[in-house]
Amino acid sequence: MSALDSSLNERVNLKISGHLLDKQLQTIQLENRFVRLRSKLWHVLIHLAENQNNLVTRQELIALCWNGNGYTGEQGLTHTVCHLRRILKRYNIQAKITTIPKRGYVLQDTSIEFKQDNMVHIVQYSQDLMSHDEQPIELSVSNLYQG
């Protein structure tokens, strides 16, 4: 491991859908590049990522990112979450920000990687398209290359 790699690993504490978040540089590491976010976008994303799969209230985010100013925070937060959703989609980051009406937001990682029998499996959940009795799609590396 190079000095740069170890330096990067020291700064990175969070992942979203396998993408590293560098808190010091305010960047999301993609496969071959980094995406830097504006301050408000970054702070909301980090707070949601630190509380993945848990409800983060609107009041909590407004207090943290807009210093409790509800007047500008309400509209600013709505705009910020909308912009974060576009960023997740644009860079194909398999995560979803779900709105819990009148309460807040939940960041969900929709791509779960796990190892089994020395094979990497990727499971993608699409709650919007899947009925309750359907199973998640499972792809193994060996199945991807079969004709």
Secondary structure as GFF3:
##gff-version 3
##sequence-region A 1 147
A	DSSP	alpha_helix	3	11	.	.	.	ID=ss1
A	DSSP	beta_strand	12	16	.	.	.	ID=ss2
A	DSSP	beta_strand	19	22	.	.	.	ID=ss3
A	DSSP	beta_strand	27	29	.	.	.	ID=ss4
A	DSSP	beta_strand	34	36	.	.	.	ID=ss5
A	DSSP	alpha_helix	39	50	.	.	.	ID=ss6
A	DSSP	beta_strand	56	57	.	.	.	ID=ss7
A	DSSP	alpha_helix	58	65	.	.	.	ID=ss8
A	DSSP	alpha_helix	70	90	.	.	.	ID=ss9
A	DSSP	beta_strand	95	100	.	.	.	ID=ss10
A	DSSP	beta_strand	104	109	.	.	.	ID=ss11
A	DSSP	beta_strand	111	116	.	.	.	ID=ss12
A	DSSP	beta_strand	119	124	.	.	.	ID=ss13
A	DSSP	beta_strand	137	140	.	.	.	ID=ss14
A	DSSP	alpha_helix	141	144	.	.	.	ID=ss15
###
